[in-house]
Amino acid sequence: MNARFTFIHARALFTELVRTPGYVIPTLLFPLAFYAAFGLQSSKQHAQAVAVSFAGFATIGVALFQFGVGIAAERSSPWEAQLRALPVTVEARLAARVVVAAVFAIGAASLVLLLATFT
């Protein structure tokens, strides 16, 4: 039963975030732009390490937006009071947030690594 609530909440959270360009654009495109501007200028000897470090930067950015900013913004919204009244446990909500963060982190890191591969 808890896994079902986790999946439902993850789907709702993912849909909400995808519909927010203020989250999607910085999360997915800033690491890509930073790698294109600064990472591609690195020497060929360290190109792999630079690409992996920018992919790590993308993952950390997702975690910062998802857990730091996301939870703080969510706590101030009236929707949070409605969510607390639902039979969803705190663990299910946190697991859903981790799943959604993993999806966005994989997407952001994949874009950076894709650009690194093709250049």
C-alpha positions in Angstrom: 0.0 0.0 0.0 2.8 2.4 0.8 4.5 1.7 -2.6 1.3 2.6 -4.3 1.1 6.0 -2.5 4.7 6.6 -3.3 4.1 6.0 -7.0 1.0 8.2 -7.1 2.7 11.0 -5.2 5.8 10.7 -7.4 3.7 10.9 -10.5 1.9 14.0 -9.2 5.2 15.7 -8.1 6.8 14.9 -11.5 3.8 16.3 -13.4 3.9 19.5 -11.2 7.6 20.0 -11.8 7.5 19.3 -15.5 4.9 22.0 -15.8 7.1 24.5 -14.0 9.6 26.0 -16.5 11.4 27.8 -13.6 12.5 24.3 -12.4 13.0 22.4 -15.7 15.1 25.0 -17.5 17.7 25.6 -14.8 17.8 22.0 -13.7 18.3 20.5 -17.2 19.9 23.2 -19.3 22.2 25.2 -16.9 24.7 22.3 -16.4 24.6 21.7 -20.2 25.3 25.4 -20.9 28.0 25.5 -18.3 29.7 22.5 -19.7 29.4 23.9 -23.2 30.9 27.2 -22.1 33.6 26.0 -19.7 34.0 22.2 -20.0 34.6 22.0 -23.7 37.7 24.2 -23.4 39.5 21.7 -21.2 42.4 19.7 -22.6 41.8 16.4 -24.2 43.7 14.6 -21.4 41.2 15.6 -18.8 38.0 15.7 -21.0 36.5 12.6 -19.4 37.1 13.9 -15.8 35.6 17.3 -16.7 32.5 15.7 -18.3 31.9 13.5 -15.2 32.4 16.5 -12.9 29.9 18.5 -14.7 27.5 15.6 -14.6 28.0 15.5 -10.9 27.3 19.2 -10.8 24.0 18.5 -12.6 23.1 15.9 -10.0 23.9 18.2 -7.1 21.9 21.0 -8.7 18.9 18.7 -8.9 19.3 17.7 -5.2 19.6 21.4 -4.2 16.5 22.4 -6.1 14.5 19.3 -5.2 15.2 19.0 -1.5 16.3 22.5 -0.4 14.2 24.9 -2.4 11.4 22.4 -3.2 10.7 21.5 0.4 10.9 25.1 1.6 8.5 26.3 -1.1 6.2 23.4 -0.5 6.0 24.1 3.3 4.7 27.6 2.6 1.9 26.6 0.2 -1.7 25.9 1.3 -1.5 22.6 -0.6 0.8 21.3 2.1 -2.0 21.3 4.6 -4.2 19.3 2.2 -1.4 16.7 1.8 -1.0 16.3 5.5 -4.7 15.4 5.7 -4.3 12.6 3.2 -3.3 9.0 4.2 0.1 9.3 2.7 3.0 8.8 5.1 6.0 11.1 5.4 8.2 8.2 4.2 6.1 7.7 1.0 6.3 11.5 0.3 10.0 11.5 0.8 10.5 8.4 -1.3 8.5 10.0 -4.1 10.7 13.1 -3.9 13.8 10.9 -4.1 12.4 9.1 -7.2 11.5 12.3 -8.9 14.9 13.8 -8.1 16.6 10.7 -9.5 14.7 11.0 -12.7 15.7 14.7 -13.2 19.3 14.0 -12.1 19.6 11.2 -14.6 18.2 13.5 -17.3 20.5 16.4 -16.5 23.6 14.2 -16.2 22.7 12.4 -19.4 22.4 15.6 -21.3 25.9 16.7 -20.2 27.4 13.3 -21.0 25.7 13.2 -24.3 27.2 16.5 -25.3 30.6 15.3 -24.1 30.3 12.2 -26.1 29.4 14.0 -29.4 32.0 16.7 -29.0 
